[in-house]
Structure formats: C-alpha cells, structure tokens
Amino acid sequence: MYKLLTHNDLDGVGCGILATLAFGEDVEIRYNSISSLNEEVKKFLADETQHHKELWVTDLAVNEENEAAISAFIKAGGKARLVDHHKTSEHLNAHEWAWIATKQDDGAQTSATSMLYDVLVQEGHMEKSQSVSEFVELVRQYDTWEWEKRQNEAAKQLNALLFLQSIDEFAAEMIERLQHSDSFVFNDLEAKLLQVQDAQTERYIRKKRKQVVPIKVDTYLAGVVHAESYLSELGNDLGKTFPHLDFIVMVMMGTKRLSLRTIHDDVDVSAIAGNYGGGGHQKASGATLTEEAFELFVKHAFELQTLRPDAPENKFNTPENDLGTLYCNEQNDKFFIVQQNRKYYVMKNQKPAEIGYDTFAEAEKQLKREELAFLVNDHRYVKYLSERVKKQDLTVNQPVVKK
C-alpha cells in the first residue's frame, strides 16, 4: 500500500495519475497546496495505523521538522520517498530517501512527473508506452515553460484543461485515456472548450496589463499585480510586456500567497521568495503573504501609480527608428531616444542628454526604470514630429548631447 502526497498543480496531478497507473487501488492520493503539505506529512507520521503504507511525496518539499521525522520513521522500519525538481529542495539530497534533480541527463529541465515516470519504469512498477510518454512530456514542457520555446500549444492546453474541471475529474479522464489510447490527443469537445478558455485567458491578461504597479525590492524593480487566475500565463506575459522589470509579483489575497515570475536569466526569484518563507524555481517561485510582504506588496504598492503598457502595433513610432522613438510618462514629460555617433541618447522635453548608451535596448530600459515611461502611439508621434518641424527645432544636426 502507498500514500502519495503531491502538489495540486499540473505537475503534481501528473504524479498522481502515474501513481494510479502503476499501483491502481493500492495507492491513496492527496493533492496539497504548498502550505498544507507539512501538516499532512505530520498527520501521516503521527498515525501508526497508516504506517503499513509507503509514503511518497512528489513535487513538494518538507520542512526541517518533517525532514527529521521522516528519517526517524525510516530508521524505525517505515518506508518513505520524496521526488522533487525544485532548486530550493536540493538540500534534501543529503538523505537516501530523497531524489532532487533540476536537470535531466540531456540537460533539459526536469519535472516531478518526468522524474516519477523514470522511477516507476526503472523499478518495474509500470512499462513505458507512447501515450503515457507523450502525456509526461507535455506536463514537463508546461511546468518548465519549455513549451513556449518549442511553440507547443498542447502543453499549455493540457494545463488549461485541468482547471476547467476538478482534479479528480481530470485525473480520471486522463487515466482512462492513457490506459486505452495508443497516443495522447485531445478530443473534439476538449478542443472546443480550450478555444473558449484561450479567449478568456487573453481577456483576463489584457485587463491585468493595466494594473501593474512598479515597486523597488532591494536592488530590483518589480511589477506587482493582484491576480488569482492564469498565473503562469499572466506572469510570463507581463514579463514580456514590461521587460524592464526584473520580476513580476502576483498577489493572491484569497489564499494569502505570492507567485513570482521572471523572464530574465540573471534574476533568481527562488532566492527572493525565500525571504518570505517560499521557494521554487529560478524563474518561477511562490511564497506566503507574510506581514512583511503585505507591507511591501500590498500596503505600499497601493499608493503607487500603475504602469502604462507600450502602444501596440505601431508602424512609425518603433524602436530604433531613424527619426527617433517617442515615450511619455504620467506627468506628460516627453522622452525622445535618438542615435548619434553610434550612441543612443534620451532627450527629455527636447533638452540635450547627458549620457549615451551603447544600445537602444539599454537606453529604453533605463528610461522606463527611472521615468516609468511608455511608448506612445503613432498619432502622438506624428503630431510631436510635426510640431517640432514647425518650430524648426528638428534638424539633422540637432544637439542631442549636453555639452
């Protein structure tokens, strides 16, 4: 008999599905939030009537108290294992009962589902099949966001399908399909439901783009937004919409949680989440909304101005335009990025600039971080250029550098 305690996201549910395929009715599964896991582990270890079962924990890590308690449980004759892929869990590799790995042998990022699949196959609990392997790979690609690089929409859709129904309904449907199908595909009804879901997701994200508040976190500039839905998609979209922000913080007041995302390779949000009792991956982590976090991300952020997204689909006012690129801020200051002598300069309100940047991206990033500026639409851009031409202060040899 087995007791599986796993996460309640797609990767954790994937582990539950694999466990059912491997052990059938001999496994009892409970899906947990990050905050509820340790209480469930503690309850299991305290209940001697459960000790004939082998405890498995997947896609989550235990705290120090349970770490010691599991070791004692095993020493007394019990059986327990933990399989996880989060960087912040690597210290548990000190124990024989834990396997934490962030990379596969081929260098690709792991997921708990892909790791558990390897364990179950290697130990003879189940055989590999095409349909299960395809399902596992979709879960792995979604959890690691590799699907985006591969443009594999099916991975994103699988996650959306989970949230269109209960975990138990989703798991039952997947188990039935994996047991009787040669390959993993969505049926016609699911495909139609997913089209509707994609439209809902896009509307939600569009609304949230207008609600991001910039806030200083140590040496970082973060974007804070209140959100309860589509967190992975939203965090990734906001990171791309506002690339000058180091990371995105999504505040969930209902569950008193924080979800952190970054698109930057040089930012580790797991370390930032660790300051608030959380952890996770380098680019995706979670934490508790502690009193300190509430003061910074809710109370302090409440007083700040939201960011304005760049104007979409411009044809003229575009980055690195030979005539220059126009930005504004909420105070209606105008910022013109122009190139001269292989340097890019930011002119504020038509005054010569003091600092030159090697690249346009560097100049734009600094402008947005310091002035909270946004790219204006083509109509304002053409009007701005027309006014300057009329005033005869837009010439080929205009002074852009302060002397």
Secondary structure, DSSP 8 states (H G I E B T S, - for coil): -EEEEEESSHHHHHHHHHHHHHHGGGEEEEEE-TTTHHHHHHHHHH-GGGTTSEEEEES----HHHHHHHHHHHHTT--EEEEE--GGGGGGGGSTTEEE-SB-TTS-B--HHHHHHHHHHHTTSS---HHHHHHHHHHHHHHHTHHHHHT-HHHHHHHHHHTTS-HHHHHHHHHHHHHH-SS----HHHHHHHHHHHHHHHHHHHHHTTS-EEEEETTEEEEEEE--S-HHHHHHHHHHHSTTSSEEEEEETTTTEEEEE---TT--HHHHHHTTT-EE-SSEEEEE--HHHHIIIIIIHHTS-------SS-SSS-TT-TT-EEEE-TT--EEEEEEETTEEEEEETTB-BS-EESSHHHHHHHHHHHH--EE--HHHHHHHHHHHHHTT---TT---B--
